[in-house]
Amino acid sequence: MLKVHIKKLRDVAVLCVEGQIVRGEGLSTLRNVAVSQARPGIMILDLASVDIIDAGGIGCFAGIARVGSEKRNRVQTREPKRTRGKRIADYTSGFRLRRVI
């Protein structure tokens, strides 16, 4: 099950994501929360507590980055603690998704 908690600091919205970012209901939840926070400023997707990200999750990140850029919102990620292989930013480099930590 995917959980998303929001922390707001002035023009920065931090979305703390916990669980698995895989196809299904959780992606809709993440997408809806992220789109609701997309406004000028910075959005950080904190993925430190994420266990699994599948192809649907990567696609979701690209969509969030696209919506963010339309609203002049800079989307960044905090990578999961146990990153294997490529970083998320490597897969989504064309969508202005940047890694912060």
N, C-alpha and C positions, 0 to 999 in steps of 0.2 A: 504494500500500500504506500502511496506517495503522499507526503505531507509537505505543505509549503507555508512558511511563516514569513511575514513581512516586517522589516524594520525600516523606519524612515528617519533620515537625518538630513534636514534641509532639502537640497535638490538631489539627494542620493536615496534610492530605494534598494534595500538589500533583501533579496528573496532567498531565504534559507530553505534549501530543498533536502528532504530526508527520504530515503527508501530507494525504490527502483524506478528509473525513468525508461519505461518500456511501453510498447503499444498498448492502448487500452484507455480506460477512463482516466488514469493518472495524467496522461499527456494533455487531455482536454482541460483538466484542472490547472496544470502548470501554464498552459497557453493562455487560458482565461485570466489567471491572476497576473501574468506578465503583461498582457495587453492592457489590463486595467491600470497598471502602474506606468505604462509608457507615456511619458511626458518629457519636455525638455529637462535635461540633467543626465544623471548616470544611474543605470540599473546594474546591480551586481548579482549574478546568479551564484550563490554560495553552494557548491556541490560537495563540500567536505564530507557530508554524511550520506552521500549517494553510493549505493552498492553496485548497481548495474546500469549501464546506459546502452540501449540497443539502437539500431538504425532509425527507428521512429523517434527516439530521443534526440539524435543528431539533427534530424529533419525539423523537429520542434524548435531546437536552438536556432536554426537558420531562419525559421519563420519569425521567431521572437526578435532576432536581430534586424530582419527586414522591416517589421512593424516599428521597432525602435528607431531605425534610421529615418523612417517617414515622419516620425514625431520629434525629430532632433534629439533623440535619446541615445546615449552611448551605452552599449551593452557590454559588460565584462564578465568574466567567470573567475571563480576561485575553484581550482581543480579538486577533484576527489583525492583523498589521501593516498589511495592505492591505485595510482594511475599505471596502466599497462599499455604499452604501445604508444601510439600517437596521442598527443594532447587534443582536447576538444577544439582548441583554436586552430590546430592544423587542418581539421576537417572543414571548418567553417570560415577560413581566412578571407574568402570573398565577401563575407557578410558583415565585416567590421565587428566581429565578436572577439574581444581581447581578454587575455588572461591577466589577472591582477596579482595573484599570489600563487 
